[in-house]
Amino acid sequence: MQPSIASIRDAIPAADLLAVEREEITRRLLNGEQLLNEAATGEARKVIRRREEDARKERYRAAWEHVAHQTRSVVGGPLAPGTLPAVELPEGLWAGLPNLWQAQEDIDARRESTANGPIDMEVIEMEVRLLDVQNRLSSALSDRVLPGWPRLWNVADDDTAETIKDLVGGVITTRTATPDDAARLVALAPWCVVAVSPWASLADRAGISLDPANFIAWVSSDPEVQEALHFVGRVRPNLFKTLARMDPPYDRMRMSDYLAFTTAAHAPFDLPEELHRDALTLLRDIGRQKMLTAPMAGLLSTLDPEALDDLFGRDIASSADRDLGLPAGTAAAVLGYVLETGPSSFGTLDRVVIRATGKLPTRFPDYSSWRGKSIRRAEALVYTLVGAGLLEAPDGQTPADIVDRARAMWQQDHAALDRI
């Protein structure tokens, strides 16, 4: 390539020469031309990198949008809340709430009237006093009603309980119309957190609006679900954004990943290439938990043919059949017989048999006895997949039984309240 000097435009003011040069360099680079002046192309290359990164992010978002619609179509949305027992608010709470709401309106009106003037220290002092009252009432309400959900409240290191506490306490500042509305908002808080939050996160990653009308129209066609979500969305319009934030990018096992990729394994539907890495990370984690079902293992093997060897060890039994000239499955059958009839101290023999027969650790991922971050939401998602017909119920139980188990998670236990 021979360097050359090309005339770009005539009659350019001296002050504009540098800007015109950069504009032309950027245009030519975007057209794929090769330029020799590396120093002069630095800014243009930054523009190209930004455009490429923006395009990558858009492909990633579009992949999530595709998967979100597929998941919604297959699963049908969150389980309906079912019949929720009445939540009894502390006596006298409702009587004082209208006064607090009026105080907030008065403060807002006074702040607006003095917006263009000097800082009104009296308004600030009024806000501080009101906030203190609201916080004390919120804590008292939470302390009173939260023990009614012991499985959600007594979970180690789980932000599920903290988010429920925030939503329950939000009754103090939410201008609901009647005491029944306030009590219903409290009753629905655990269902929103446990059953709805993974869907809010999935919608958020897909670029689907979390404004109440848009999100509700997308997430479910079940009249019971829609009615409950319209109610909470009317009194707490930002609720679905709050729920989506329960699934931050730094979480090891994100519930939007769990919902989308376990559905993709059991439905099944194709995953865009942009999401293969996310799916691998999630499915490997589930494998380490020994909660992989056979369809999940199948998807994992499709994405990484060596993943099952990494998790469960090499298929020694199949190798033995080949090396010894035995019919396929002979070694696995012999080892299975030994494992079934022999002593219980065969160490890793069970893993060898599991690997050879394809009978992976679980047919039904049962998180009911687990503790830890996000576990209750993972448990609810498993129940949701059973309700959608994608997962089999455990032996001796029907899908209806499993749905009842799910709803028991967010139905308040009055007996637990009586014990405090």
C-alpha positions in Angstrom: 0.0 0.0 0.0 1.4 3.4 -1.0 0.5 6.4 1.3 -1.2 9.2 -0.5 -2.7 12.6 0.4 -6.3 13.1 -0.7 -8.2 16.3 -0.9 -11.5 15.9 1.0 -13.2 19.3 0.8 -12.3 22.8 -0.4 -12.6 26.0 1.5 -12.6 24.6 5.0 -12.0 27.2 7.8 -8.8 26.6 9.6 -10.6 26.2 12.9 -12.7 23.3 11.5 -9.8 21.4 9.8 -9.3 18.9 12.7 -13.0 18.2 13.1 -13.4 17.6 9.4 -10.4 15.3 9.3 -11.7 13.2 12.2 -15.1 13.0 10.5 -13.7 11.7 7.3 -11.4 9.2 9.0 -14.3 7.9 11.0 -16.4 7.6 7.9 -13.7 5.7 6.0 -13.0 3.3 8.9 -16.7 2.5 9.2 -16.7 1.7 5.5 -13.8 -0.8 6.1 -11.0 1.2 4.5 -7.5 0.7 5.9 -5.7 3.8 7.0 -2.0 4.1 7.9 -2.2 7.0 10.3 -2.8 5.2 13.6 -2.5 8.3 15.7 -5.2 10.1 13.7 -7.5 7.1 13.8 -7.6 6.7 17.6 -10.9 8.6 18.2 -12.5 6.9 15.2 -11.6 3.5 16.5 -13.1 4.3 19.9 -16.4 5.2 18.1 -16.2 1.8 16.2 -15.6 -0.1 19.5 -18.5 1.7 21.1 -20.7 0.8 18.2 -19.6 -2.8 18.3 -20.2 -3.0 22.0 -23.7 -1.5 21.6 -24.4 -4.0 18.9 -23.2 -6.9 21.1 -25.5 -5.6 24.0 -28.4 -5.4 21.7 -27.9 -8.9 20.4 -27.7 -10.1 24.0 -30.9 -8.3 24.9 -32.7 -9.6 21.8 -31.6 -13.1 22.8 -33.2 -12.6 26.2 -36.3 -11.2 24.6 -36.6 -14.4 22.4 -36.1 -16.6 25.4 -38.5 -14.6 27.6 -41.3 -14.9 25.1 -40.6 -18.6 24.6 -40.6 -19.2 28.4 -43.8 -17.2 28.9 -45.5 -19.1 26.1 -44.5 -22.5 27.5 -45.0 -22.0 31.2 -47.8 -19.5 31.2 -46.5 -17.1 33.8 -46.3 -17.3 37.6 -48.6 -19.6 39.6 -51.8 -17.8 40.8 -51.8 -16.8 44.5 -54.8 -19.0 45.3 -57.0 -18.2 48.3 -55.0 -16.2 50.8 -56.0 -16.2 54.5 -56.9 -12.8 55.8 -53.9 -11.0 57.3 -54.9 -9.2 60.5 -53.2 -5.8 60.9 -52.3 -4.6 64.3 -55.2 -3.0 66.1 -55.3 0.7 65.7 -52.9 0.9 62.7 -55.5 1.9 60.2 -56.9 4.6 62.4 -53.6 6.5 62.3 -52.5 6.0 58.7 -54.8 8.6 57.1 -53.2 11.2 59.4 -49.7 10.2 58.2 -50.8 10.4 54.6 -52.3 13.8 55.1 -49.1 15.0 56.8 -47.1 13.9 53.8 -49.5 15.7 51.5 -49.1 18.9 53.6 -45.4 18.6 53.4 -45.4 18.1 49.7 -47.7 21.1 49.2 -45.5 23.4 51.4 -42.3 22.2 49.6 -43.9 23.0 46.2 -45.0 26.5 47.4 -41.5 27.4 48.5 -39.6 25.7 45.7 -38.2 28.9 44.3 -37.4 30.5 47.7 -34.8 29.8 50.3 -34.5 26.4 51.9 -37.4 25.9 54.4 -35.8 24.3 57.4 -39.1 23.8 59.1 -40.3 21.6 56.2 -37.1 19.5 56.4 -37.7 19.1 60.2 -41.3 18.0 59.5 -40.0 15.4 57.0 -37.5 14.0 59.4 -40.1 13.6 62.1 -42.6 12.0 59.7 -40.0 9.6 58.4 -39.1 8.6 61.9 -42.8 7.8 62.7 -43.2 5.9 59.4 -40.0 3.8 60.1 -41.1 2.9 63.6 -44.6 1.9 62.4 -43.2 -0.1 59.5 -40.9 -2.1 61.8 -43.7 -2.7 64.2 -46.0 -4.0 61.4 -43.3 -6.2 60.0 -42.4 -7.7 63.4 -46.1 -8.5 63.9 -47.0 -10.2 60.6 -43.7 -11.7 59.2 -43.6 -14.6 61.7 -46.7 -15.8 59.9 -44.4 -16.9 57.0 -41.8 -18.9 58.9 -40.4 -20.7 55.8 -39.7 -17.4 54.1 -38.6 -15.4 57.2 -36.2 -17.9 58.8 -33.9 -18.4 55.8 -30.2 -17.8 56.2 -28.7 -15.1 54.1 -31.7 -14.7 51.9 -32.9 -11.3 50.6 -36.3 -12.8 50.0 -37.2 -12.1 53.6 -35.8 -8.6 53.5 -37.8 -7.7 50.4 -41.0 -9.0 51.9 -40.2 -6.9 55.0 -39.8 -3.8 52.7 -43.1 -4.5 50.9 -45.0 -5.1 54.1 -43.7 -2.0 55.6 -44.7 -0.1 52.5 -48.3 -0.3 53.6 -47.4 2.6 55.9 -46.7 5.0 53.0 -49.1 3.5 50.5 -52.4 5.5 50.3 -54.7 2.5 50.1 -58.4 3.1 50.2 -59.5 0.8 53.0 -58.2 -1.4 55.8 -59.0 -4.4 53.6 -56.8 -3.1 50.8 -53.9 -2.6 53.3 -54.4 -6.1 54.6 -54.5 -7.6 51.1 -51.3 -5.8 50.1 -49.5 -7.4 53.0 -51.0 -10.8 52.2 -49.8 -10.6 48.6 -46.3 -9.4 49.3 -44.8 -12.9 49.8 -46.4 -14.2 46.6 -45.0 -11.2 44.7 -41.5 -11.8 46.0 -41.4 -15.6 45.7 -43.5 -16.3 42.6 -43.5 -13.1 40.5 -40.0 -11.7 41.0 -38.2 -14.1 38.6 -40.6 -13.1 35.9 -40.0 -9.4 36.6 -36.3 -10.0 36.2 -36.8 -12.0 33.0 -38.9 -9.2 31.5 -36.3 -6.7 32.6 -33.4 -8.6 30.9 -35.6 -8.8 27.7 -36.2 -5.1 27.6 -39.9 -5.6 28.4 -41.4 -2.6 30.2 -42.0 -3.1 33.9 -44.7 -0.4 34.1 -47.7 -2.2 35.6 -49.9 -2.3 32.5 -47.2 -3.5 30.1 -45.7 -6.1 32.5 -49.1 -7.5 33.6 -50.3 -7.8 30.0 -47.1 -9.8 29.1 -46.6 -12.0 32.1 -49.9 -13.9 32.4 -53.3 -14.4 30.8 -54.6 -16.0 34.0 -57.4 -13.7 35.3 -56.5 -14.5 38.9 -52.9 -13.5 38.4 -53.8 -10.4 36.4 -56.3 -9.2 39.0 -53.8 -9.6 41.9 -51.0 -7.9 39.9 -53.3 -5.0 38.9 -54.2 -4.5 42.5 -50.6 -4.3 43.8 -49.5 -2.4 40.7 -52.2 0.2 41.3 -51.1 0.9 44.9 -47.4 0.3 44.3 -46.6 1.3 40.7 -42.8 0.7 41.1 -43.2 -2.8 42.6 -42.2 -4.8 39.5 -39.0 -2.8 39.2 -38.3 -3.6 42.9 -38.9 -7.2 42.2 -36.6 -7.3 39.2 -33.7 -5.9 41.4 -33.9 -9.0 43.5 -32.0 -10.8 40.7 -28.7 -8.8 40.4 -26.0 -9.6 37.9 -23.5 -10.6 40.6 -25.7 -13.4 42.0 -24.2 -16.9 41.4 -27.6 -18.4 40.6 -29.9 -15.9 39.1 -33.6 -16.8 39.2 -34.2 -15.4 35.7 -31.5 -17.8 34.5 -33.1 -20.7 36.4 -36.6 -20.0 35.0 -35.4 -19.6 31.4 -32.9 -22.4 31.1 -34.7 -25.1 33.0 -37.7 -24.3 30.8 -35.6 -24.5 27.7 -34.4 -27.9 28.9 -37.8 -29.3 29.5 -39.9 -27.6 26.8 -37.6 -27.7 24.8 -36.7 -24.7 22.6 -33.5 -23.5 21.1 -31.3 -21.1 23.0 -29.6 -18.3 21.1 -25.8 -18.6 21.0 -25.5 -15.4 23.0 -27.0 -17.2 26.1 -25.0 -20.4 25.9 -22.4 -19.2 28.5 -25.1 -18.1 30.9 -26.9 -21.4 30.5 -23.7 -23.4 31.0 -23.0 -21.6 34.2 -26.4 -22.1 35.6 -26.7 -25.8 34.6 -23.2 -26.6 36.0 -24.3 -25.1 39.3 -27.5 -27.1 39.4 -25.3 -30.2 38.6 -23.0 -29.5 41.6 -26.2 -29.3 43.7 -27.2 -32.8 42.4 -30.4 -31.2 41.2 -30.0 -31.9 37.4 -32.9 -33.7 35.8 -32.3 -35.8 32.7 -33.5 -33.0 30.3 -31.3 -30.5 32.0 -28.4 -32.8 31.7 -29.2 -33.3 28.0 -29.1 -29.5 27.4 -25.9 -29.3 29.4 -24.3 -32.0 27.2 -25.4 -30.3 24.1 -23.8 -27.0 25.2 -20.6 -28.8 26.5 -20.1 -32.5 25.6 -17.6 -32.9 28.4 -19.7 -31.2 31.2 -21.2 -34.4 32.6 -17.7 -36.1 32.7 -16.6 -33.0 34.7 -19.5 -33.3 37.1 -20.0 -37.0 37.5 -16.8 -38.6 36.2 -16.1 -40.5 33.1 -18.5 -43.2 31.9 -16.3 -46.1 33.0 -19.0 -48.8 32.6 -19.5 -48.0 28.9 -15.7 -48.0 28.4 -15.6 -51.5 30.1 -18.2 -52.8 27.7 -16.2 -51.7 24.7 -12.8 -52.8 26.1 -14.1 -56.3 27.1 -16.3 -56.9 24.1 -19.5 -57.0 26.2 -22.9 -56.0 25.0 -23.7 -52.4 25.7 -25.1 -51.9 29.2 -23.7 -55.1 30.7 -21.2 -53.5 33.0 -23.7 -50.9 34.2 -26.2 -53.7 34.9 -23.7 -55.7 36.9 -22.5 -52.6 38.9 -26.1 -51.6 39.5 -26.9 -55.1 40.9 -23.8 -54.9 43.2 -24.9 -51.4 44.3 -28.4 -52.5 45.0 -27.7 -55.8 46.8 -24.3 -55.1 48.4 -23.2 -53.1 51.5 -23.6 -49.4 51.6 -19.9 -48.5 51.6 -19.1 -48.6 47.9 -18.0 -45.0 47.8 -18.3 -43.6 44.3 -19.9 -46.7 42.7 -23.3 -45.0 42.7 -21.8 -42.2 40.6 -20.4 -44.7 38.1 -23.8 -46.4 37.8 -25.6 -43.0 37.5 -23.2 -41.9 34.8 -23.5 -45.1 32.8 -27.3 -45.5 32.9 -28.1 -41.8 32.4 -30.1 -41.8 35.6 -29.0 -38.5 36.9 -29.3 -37.4 40.5 -32.9 -36.4 40.5 -36.2 -36.6 38.7 -37.6 -33.9 40.9 -35.3 -31.1 42.2 -36.4 -30.8 45.8 -35.2 -27.7 47.5 -37.7 -27.8 50.3 -35.1 -28.6 53.0 -32.4 -26.3 51.7 -31.5 -22.9 53.1 -29.7 -20.1 51.4 -29.9 -17.2 49.1 -32.7 -17.5 46.5 -33.6 -21.0 47.6 -37.3 -20.3 48.2 -37.7 -18.7 44.8 -35.9 -21.7 43.2 -38.3 -24.0 45.0 -41.3 -22.1 43.8 -40.0 -22.2 40.2 -39.7 -26.0 40.4 -43.3 -26.1 41.6 -44.3 -23.8 38.8 -42.7 -26.1 36.2 -44.7 -29.0 37.6 -47.9 -27.0 37.4 -47.1 -26.2 33.8 -46.6 -30.0 33.0 -42.9 -29.7 32.3 -41.7 -31.6 35.4 -43.1 -34.7 36.9 -44.4 -34.6 40.5 -42.6 -36.9 43.0 -43.9 -40.4 43.4 -47.3 -40.5 45.2 -48.1 -36.9 44.5 -50.1 -35.1 41.8 -49.3 -31.8 40.1 -52.2 -30.3 42.1 -50.5 -31.5 45.3 -47.3 -29.7 44.2 -49.2 -26.5 43.4 -50.7 -26.6 46.9 -47.2 -26.9 48.3 -46.2 -23.8 46.4 -49.1 -21.8 47.7 -48.5 -22.9 51.2 -45.2 -21.0 51.0 -46.9 -17.6 50.7 -50.1 -18.3 52.7 -49.8 -16.9 56.2 -49.6 -19.5 59.0 -51.9 -18.2 61.8 -50.7 -21.0 64.1 -47.1 -19.6 63.8 -48.4 -16.1 64.7 -50.2 -17.5 67.8 -46.9 -18.9 69.0 -45.2 -15.5 69.2 
